[in-house]
Amino acid sequence: MYPMFNRIIKLTFAFAMLLVNVAFGQAPRTQLDNYIDTAFAQNQTLKEKQFDLDKALYALKEAKSMYLPTISFLGSYSKVNGGRTIDVPIGDLVNPIYTALNQLTNSSKYPMLKNESFLLNPDNFYDAKVHTSLPLINAEIRYNQLIKKKLINAQQAAVNVYKRSLVKDIKNAYYKYFQALQTVQTYRSTLILIRENIRQNESMLKNGIRNSTALLRSQTEEQKTLSAIVESNYTVKNAKSYFNFLLNRQLRDSIILDNGSLTISSTADTSKGITNREEIAQIKSMRDAYDFDYKLQKSGFIPKLNTFIDLGSQGFNFNVNDKTRYYFWGLNLQWDIFTGGQRKYKSLQSKASYNAASAQLETTNLSLRLELDQSYNQYQSATSSLKSARAQFAFAQKYYSDQHKAYKAGELLYIELLDAQNQLTTARLLVAEDEANVQIAAAELERDQAAYPINN
């Protein structure tokens, strides 16, 4: 008489009993887990956050590379005509001596020289060298690397925070989709009962047992149910679209439902607390980064020592020989004795940021504990409501069965049978809604405990 209702209930209870003693442990992977993996790979917002993480990783590699030597090739060439000169009076200085020598030797062995004028800027001159520099002592490089590591941890935590939020949203959308399907199936099952009543009322009308009032009322109920089915189908489409949107898929792609994904846990574990929440790790990482920044500013009083070496060649007319080749090695020392208080005030800024992060950490701890307590209470309330709804549904089934038998025997008015039918439909819809509410509350509790396994 109502086989569709029985089929729905059997399916629902089968789902509920598969993993009845599993709360949030390492359960076998389900189709829903596969969908979550798909979302991790394709969700656009998550991709944006992953790009930010990649940027932080590259920043760390940049900080590490500052320990390595820097090698550069440098070259210059100059072609000069005119400009300042240096006058060297070689003739005025040497010619009197040469003249005396020629007179003494009675010869012209010593020629007369001209005064010379040299350009200050070298003409047709090149200088090519390989310049290598290496930091020997630089505390800022070390602290900069430590800061970058903490920023990576903070960014990774931010990615995981979004992942957990995405897991919760996907699960909620999945359960809402299943609830919408159950709603459609409930109305279709109700339609079967109504059409059976129409058939019986038509038969009774022909036999003169009933008047047309019961038939007209049952036909009205048929149209109302058909309208409810149409409306529920739109709800199914909307639920499907939203689920696929979270996965960055085509909005009309099909969704696979499996027993493992729809299992309702009978217990909830709150022993993990909030120790795994990435929000706490994120704030701690930022606080540590501020602490290292404070130390970085203080390290400005430590001298910086670099070494360098140049290997090159310089000369005129691009000549390269033993005379043009050279090396030049040295050390650079920088010690900032006075900076006008710049580093002092920067360090105080970092200290203030550290204190703010510490206060934020305490506030976040309290907030997360409150969220966990509320989600646990909500889960308990939803579980209790589902238990009551299932009991109501069992009573409604029995009540409808008894009323239907009495109606067939002519001992009951159709309006009374209709009331029993409406109670049955309402009870089934309530079971579907409460099942979804339990799943959603469990997903919220799982999120508040950071219990879903996420691989970084």
Phi and psi in degrees as a GROMACS rama.xvg file:
@    title "Ramachandran Plot"
@    xaxis  label "Phi"
@    yaxis  label "Psi"
@TYPE xy
-135.606  60.3683  TYR-2
-63.5519  -31.7488  PRO-3
-65.653  -37.1104  MET-4
-63.3453  -44.5756  PHE-5
-61.9437  -39.8029  ASN-6
-64.735  -41.0472  ARG-7
-63.7389  -45.7891  ILE-8
-64.6385  -42.0683  ILE-9
-61.781  -42.2435  LYS-10
-64.3537  -42.9703  LEU-11
-64.2852  -45.883  THR-12
-69.9848  -29.2515  PHE-13
-64.4032  -42.1283  ALA-14
-61.9026  -42.1626  PHE-15
-69.3713  -26.1132  ALA-16
-95.8724  -4.86101  MET-17
-64.6801  -48.7717  LEU-18
-128.112  51.8404  LEU-19
-63.6287  -23.7005  VAL-20
-102.023  9.73216  ASN-21
-101.957  126.395  VAL-22
-97.6505  -80.5076  ALA-23
-135.862  35.0399  PHE-24
-82.3389  -167.714  GLY-25
-80.6675  82.6907  GLN-26
-83.1161  160.634  ALA-27
-58.8337  148.918  PRO-28
-66.8111  143.36  ARG-29
-120.781  176.431  THR-30
-62.3047  -34.9361  GLN-31
-64.0015  -37.5067  LEU-32
-62  -38.5085  ASP-33
-64.5427  -39.0129  ASN-34
-64.6113  -38.238  TYR-35
-64.2424  -40.7693  ILE-36
-60.9252  -40.1017  ASP-37
-61.9345  -42.5995  THR-38
-63.8379  -40.3316  ALA-39
-60.6673  -32.8433  PHE-40
-84.9282  -25.5754  ALA-41
-120.106  -15.7773  GLN-42
-63.3746  127.789  ASN-43
-68.2925  -42.2994  GLN-44
-63.0526  -38.4641  THR-45
-66.0598  -36.2346  LEU-46
-61.7341  -41.3158  LYS-47
-61.2213  -43.1294  GLU-48
-68.1276  -33.2477  LYS-49
-67.1972  -35.4118  GLN-50
-63.0565  -39.8125  PHE-51
-63.0402  -37.6099  ASP-52
-66.0864  -42.8297  LEU-53
-59.4022  -39.8615  ASP-54
-61.0787  -41.9197  LYS-55
-65.8079  -37.0913  ALA-56
-64.8541  -41.3517  LEU-57
-66.3235  -34.191  TYR-58
-64.1893  -37.5905  ALA-59
-65.5026  -42.8297  LEU-60
-62.2362  -36.8489  LYS-61
-62.8613  -42.7714  GLU-62
-63.7025  -39.8245  ALA-63
-65.7711  -35.0963  LYS-64
-68.4198  -15.5127  SER-65
-69.995  -15.5327  MET-66
-77.0478  -19.6642  TYR-67
-84.7832  157.004  LEU-68
-68.8564  150.823  PRO-69
-105.648  123.959  THR-70
-117.377  126.274  ILE-71
-133.768  145.738  SER-72
-101.076  125.856  PHE-73
-122.826  139.096  LEU-74
-148.127  148.284  GLY-75
-147.478  151.805  SER-76
-143.538  138.78  TYR-77
-130.435  135.624  SER-78
-124.452  119.003  LYS-79
-125.823  142.646  VAL-80
-144.445  116.509  ASN-81
87.5828  -174.726  GLY-82
101.548  -172.049  GLY-83
-67.6614  149.122  ARG-84
-132.46  166.381  THR-85
-116.548  119.962  ILE-86
-90.1026  124.783  ASP-87
-114.78  110.381  VAL-88
-78.9151  66.1281  PRO-89
-65.4446  -43.5742  ILE-90
-63.3745  -44.199  GLY-91
-62.6824  -31.8946  ASP-92
-83.0824  -37.9806  LEU-93
-98.6162  -33.7861  VAL-94
-58.8455  -41.0702  ASN-95
-58.6027  -35.6837  PRO-96
-69.6223  -46.2653  ILE-97
-62.482  -38.2607  TYR-98
-61.5425  -44.1579  THR-99
-63.1368  -40.3305  ALA-100
-65.817  -41.1115  LEU-101
-64.4398  -37.6756  ASN-102
-67.3359  -41.0049  GLN-103
-65.6845  -38.0572  LEU-104
-92.1612  -3.83657  THR-105
52.3046  47.8975  ASN-106
-148.804  179.561  SER-107
-117.474  36.3435  SER-108
-63.8139  -31.1522  LYS-109
-106.18  106.932  TYR-110
-75.5774  158.863  PRO-111
-78.793  139.872  MET-112
-107.261  152.617  LEU-113
-95.5896  152.305  LYS-114
-64.7245  141.83  ASN-115
-108.553  152.048  GLU-116
-132.562  119.736  SER-117
-110.567  137.235  PHE-118
-69.1946  138.388  LEU-119
-66.7837  -40.2373  LEU-120
-84.9061  124.324  ASN-121
-68.46  136.758  PRO-122
-97.9169  135.243  ASP-123
56.5242  48.7352  ASN-124
-117.106  139.189  PHE-125
-125.156  155.483  TYR-126
-145.202  113.396  ASP-127
-125.789  131.546  ALA-128
-153.75  158.024  LYS-129
-105.484  117.077  VAL-130
-102.938  124.094  HIS-131
-121.347  129.055  THR-132
-129.4  148.185  SER-133
-145.816  127.743  LEU-134
-75.0424  131.891  PRO-135
-100.354  -45.5242  LEU-136
-131.753  116.337  ILE-137
-160.01  96.3545  ASN-138
-66.3626  -27.5645  ALA-139
-63.1538  -35.9069  GLU-140
-62.3913  -42.789  ILE-141
-63.8078  -48.5412  ARG-142
-68.4083  -32.6478  TYR-143
-63.4385  -38.9806  ASN-144
-67.053  -41.3467  GLN-145
-64.0554  -38.5631  LEU-146
-63.2085  -44.3781  ILE-147
-61.9364  -37.1119  LYS-148
-63.5079  -43.3299  LYS-149
-66.6939  -35.8729  LYS-150
-66.8836  -33.9968  LEU-151
-64.1706  -44.7483  ILE-152
-60.1274  -41.0964  ASN-153
-65.6648  -40.883  ALA-154
-70.0226  -37.4287  GLN-155
-63.9842  -39.8999  GLN-156
-63.4516  -39.2531  ALA-157
-63.7413  -39.1379  ALA-158
-62.4252  -44.2951  VAL-159
-68.8015  -32.4952  ASN-160
-60.3307  -45.2446  VAL-161
-67.7448  -38.0023  TYR-162
-59.3425  -43.8631  LYS-163
-67.1227  -37.938  ARG-164
-64.5132  -38.3847  SER-165
-67.0811  -40.0155  LEU-166
-58.5408  -46.5681  VAL-167
-61.5993  -44.7979  LYS-168
-64.4923  -40.3824  ASP-169
-65.2254  -44.2557  ILE-170
-63.0067  -44.463  LYS-171
-61.191  -42.3065  ASN-172
-65.3327  -37.6191  ALA-173
-63.7704  -44.9768  TYR-174
-70.4869  -35.6446  TYR-175
-64.1805  -38.8109  LYS-176
-63.4516  -44.1709  TYR-177
-64.4882  -40.4658  PHE-178
-61.6141  -41.4954  GLN-179
-62.6262  -39.3843  ALA-180
-64.5212  -40.8707  LEU-181
-62.799  -37.4682  GLN-182
-62.4282  -44.8413  THR-183
-61.4353  -44.6181  VAL-184
-65.1168  -35.2553  GLN-185
-63.0329  -46.399  THR-186
-65.8363  -34.2694  TYR-187
-67.3638  -38.2147  ARG-188
-66.0737  -39.4954  SER-189
-62.4484  -38.3235  THR-190
-62.0741  -37.4557  LEU-191
-62.4805  -43.5629  ILE-192
-63.4327  -41.7516  LEU-193
-64.5349  -43.4959  ILE-194
-67.4834  -32.1756  ARG-195
-66.4949  -38.5789  GLU-196
-66.0136  -37.9275  ASN-197
-60.8741  -44.7757  ILE-198
-60.6634  -44.6327  ARG-199
-66.2039  -39.9733  GLN-200
-67.0659  -37.25  ASN-201
-63.8574  -41.681  GLU-202
-64.9967  -41.8746  SER-203
-67.5186  -35.3811  MET-204
-65.3499  -40.7504  LEU-205
-65.4643  -35.6591  LYS-206
-87.1466  -0.288109  ASN-207
76.5495  15.4757  GLY-208
-82.2571  -35.9728  ILE-209
-124.386  159.902  ARG-210
-93.2773  -177.036  ASN-211
-77.2262  -10.1143  SER-212
-60.8256  -46.5214  THR-213
-63.8746  -38.0109  ALA-214
-65.0407  -45.9355  LEU-215
-62.0768  -40.4371  LEU-216
-66.4655  -40.4962  ARG-217
-67.4139  -35.4998  SER-218
-68.1842  -36.4767  GLN-219
-62.565  -42.5544  THR-220
-63.5102  -33.6354  GLU-221
-62.0132  -45.1078  GLU-222
-66.4451  -40.0053  GLN-223
-61.3303  -40.897  LYS-224
-69.7982  -39.2427  THR-225
-60.7974  -40.9319  LEU-226
-64.1078  -40.0877  SER-227
-65.0144  -35.5743  ALA-228
-65.4698  -42.575  ILE-229
-61.6105  -46.0094  VAL-230
-63.5681  -40.1147  GLU-231
-67.6171  -34.2649  SER-232
-63.6619  -36.5912  ASN-233
-66.2681  -36.0353  TYR-234
-63.2211  -39.5581  THR-235
-61.5664  -44.4835  VAL-236
-63.0735  -42.132  LYS-237
-64.7264  -41.4714  ASN-238
-64.563  -39.5876  ALA-239
-65.0671  -43.9351  LYS-240
-60.8342  -44.0269  SER-241
-66.3857  -40.9573  TYR-242
-61.3164  -46.6278  PHE-243
-67.3817  -30.9895  ASN-244
-62.2255  -41.5967  PHE-245
-63.6968  -29.7688  LEU-246
-91.237  -0.285786  LEU-247
58.3328  43.6696  ASN-248
-112.966  175.138  ARG-249
-61.3009  136.505  GLN-250
-62.7495  -24.6193  LEU-251
-99.8712  9.74744  ARG-252
-62.3035  145.808  ASP-253
-71.9112  153.979  SER-254
-119.498  128.331  ILE-255
-90.8586  128.148  ILE-256
-106.142  132.145  LEU-257
-133.684  159.106  ASP-258
-58.8919  -43.389  ASN-259
-62.0161  -34.9429  GLY-260
-73.3381  -22.1281  SER-261
-106.182  10.2202  LEU-262
-65.6832  134.535  THR-263
-100.337  120.037  ILE-264
-74.5107  141.499  SER-265
-93.6821  -11.6183  SER-266
-135.155  163.032  THR-267
-134.863  136.51  ALA-268
-105.416  121.927  ASP-269
-112.371  13.9397  THR-270
-67.9443  -25.7924  SER-271
-70.8357  -25.6007  LYS-272
61.7596  -141.67  GLY-273
-112.625  15.5875  ILE-274
-63.7079  -25.4779  THR-275
-94.5886  2.70295  ASN-276
-67.3885  126.81  ARG-277
-69.6248  -22.7223  GLU-278
-59.8687  -37.4078  GLU-279
-69.0177  -44.4291  ILE-280
-62.1113  -35.9864  ALA-281
-64.3593  -47.3099  GLN-282
-66.7698  -39.6678  ILE-283
-61.5425  -41.237  LYS-284
-64.4259  -41.662  SER-285
-65.9366  -39.3769  MET-286
-62.0625  -43.3492  ARG-287
-64.4234  -36.3487  ASP-288
-62.986  -41.2736  ALA-289
-64.3911  -36.9237  TYR-290
-64.1866  -43.5094  ASP-291
-67.3585  -33.9688  PHE-292
-66.1166  -37.351  ASP-293
-60.9242  -44.8018  TYR-294
-67.3863  -34.0157  LYS-295
-61.4456  -44.5877  LEU-296
-65.429  -36.9925  GLN-297
-67.3787  -29.8369  LYS-298
-71.2695  -6.34674  SER-299
-62.1326  -20.0895  GLY-300
-82.2985  -7.69439  PHE-301
-84.6284  130.922  ILE-302
-61.2683  151.922  PRO-303
-109.175  132.407  LYS-304
-127.767  124.188  LEU-305
-123.171  154.966  ASN-306
-121.711  155.275  THR-307
-149.467  159.576  PHE-308
-149.357  136.39  ILE-309
-113.801  129.037  ASP-310
-118.332  117.413  LEU-311
-161.394  -167.748  GLY-312
-146.804  139.711  SER-313
-144.354  142.733  GLN-314
175.735  -172.867  GLY-315
-102.115  149.828  PHE-316
59.3514  28.4852  ASN-317
58.792  28.5018  PHE-318
-75.5892  138.15  ASN-319
-127.947  117.18  VAL-320
-158.491  -169.696  ASN-321
-63.5901  -23.9131  ASP-322
-81.2128  -26.2586  LYS-323
-91.7879  -27.0827  THR-324
-74.6684  145.183  ARG-325
-156.173  164.528  TYR-326
-132.497  152.353  TYR-327
-142.616  111.118  PHE-328
-116.908  149.167  TRP-329
-169.726  -179.141  GLY-330
-126.223  144.731  LEU-331
-117.519  128.599  ASN-332
-119.463  129.086  LEU-333
-127.775  124.512  GLN-334
-134.597  106.807  TRP-335
-79.77  100.945  ASP-336
-81.1791  -37.6694  ILE-337
-142.749  126.387  PHE-338
-124.889  17.1241  THR-339
71.437  20.0809  GLY-340
82.5232  8.81504  GLY-341
-61.4509  -49.6661  GLN-342
-67.6785  -32.3203  ARG-343
-61.3498  -48.107  LYS-344
-72.4997  -31.693  TYR-345
-65.4248  -39.8552  LYS-346
-66.4687  -36.166  SER-347
-67.1913  -35.5506  LEU-348
-62.0228  -44.9231  GLN-349
-63.8235  -37.5613  SER-350
-65.2089  -40.1177  LYS-351
-64.7044  -39.9785  ALA-352
-64.8935  -38.4116  SER-353
-61.9674  -45.3396  TYR-354
-64.0923  -38.7652  ASN-355
-65.0041  -40.611  ALA-356
-65.7693  -36.4933  ALA-357
-64.4866  -41.9941  SER-358
-66.1503  -39.3497  ALA-359
-64.053  -36.7612  GLN-360
-62.8883  -43.0633  LEU-361
-65.0451  -43.0328  GLU-362
-64.1797  -42.1868  THR-363
-64.1378  -40.141  THR-364
-57.5176  -47.3457  ASN-365
-64.2074  -41.4699  LEU-366
-64.6434  -42.569  SER-367
-68.162  -36.1532  LEU-368
-64.4325  -39.8449  ARG-369
-63.7988  -43.8013  LEU-370
-60.4773  -43.1367  GLU-371
-64.2941  -42.9284  LEU-372
-62.7007  -42.3905  ASP-373
-68.1205  -41.8091  GLN-374
-67.9892  -34.1351  SER-375
-65.2037  -44.5228  TYR-376
-63.1049  -38.3656  ASN-377
-65.5765  -38.2499  GLN-378
-64.6379  -44.1047  TYR-379
-62.5667  -41.7198  GLN-380
-63.5895  -43.8655  SER-381
-64.5061  -39.6317  ALA-382
-64.2572  -42.8512  THR-383
-64.4959  -40.605  SER-384
-64.4919  -38.7129  SER-385
-65.6789  -41.0623  LEU-386
-60.4213  -42.6724  LYS-387
-66.3025  -40.7872  SER-388
-63.3682  -40.0323  ALA-389
-66.0594  -38.2289  ARG-390
-64.5756  -42.1346  ALA-391
-61.6879  -39.2339  GLN-392
-65.4144  -41.5619  PHE-393
-62.1452  -41.7276  ALA-394
-65.2541  -39.9606  PHE-395
-65.0894  -37.264  ALA-396
-61.4173  -49.1246  GLN-397
-64.587  -41.0751  LYS-398
-63.2431  -43.9585  TYR-399
-65.0162  -40.6436  TYR-400
-60.2707  -44.3612  SER-401
-66.3836  -42.5336  ASP-402
-66.6729  -35.6454  GLN-403
-67.3357  -41.1378  HIS-404
-62.202  -42.8707  LYS-405
-65.3845  -36.7216  ALA-406
-66.9175  -42.3804  TYR-407
-63.5937  -30.4377  LYS-408
-82.981  -0.464734  ALA-409
78.0016  19.0888  GLY-410
-101.452  6.27974  GLU-411
-144.435  142.906  LEU-412
-77.1  154.112  LEU-413
-64.5882  -34.3082  TYR-414
-60.5315  -32.1874  ILE-415
-72.8174  -39.5905  GLU-416
-65.1147  -39.4527  LEU-417
-63.1118  -38.1297  LEU-418
-63.2548  -41.9928  ASP-419
-64.4298  -38.5661  ALA-420
-64.7889  -44.4968  GLN-421
-65.0109  -37.1757  ASN-422
-62.9259  -40.1221  GLN-423
-64.2789  -45.5922  LEU-424
-63.6728  -45.1177  THR-425
-62.5277  -40.2131  THR-426
-64.7196  -40.5499  ALA-427
-67.4401  -40.8252  ARG-428
-63.8937  -36.384  LEU-429
-66.8303  -37.535  LEU-430
-62.647  -45.8252  VAL-431
-61.1079  -42.5292  ALA-432
-65.5923  -43.3053  GLU-433
-70.7692  -32.5314  ASP-434
-62.0358  -44.9495  GLU-435
-63.0817  -39.9013  ALA-436
-63.772  -37.4514  ASN-437
-64.7694  -45.1636  VAL-438
-62.347  -42.7543  GLN-439
-66.393  -41.6016  ILE-440
-64.694  -36.8057  ALA-441
-66.579  -39.9885  ALA-442
-64.4466  -38.4843  ALA-443
-66.4559  -42.0581  GLU-444
-65.4945  -41.3214  LEU-445
-61.2695  -40.6534  GLU-446
-66.8903  -40.723  ARG-447
-69.5791  -18.1448  ASP-448
-99.7428  -4.81476  GLN-449
52.7092  46.9142  ALA-450
-90.3044  -21.8627  ALA-451
-69.4215  131.766  TYR-452
-70.0249  122.093  PRO-453
-124.176  125.298  ILE-454
-90.9573  129.276  ASN-455
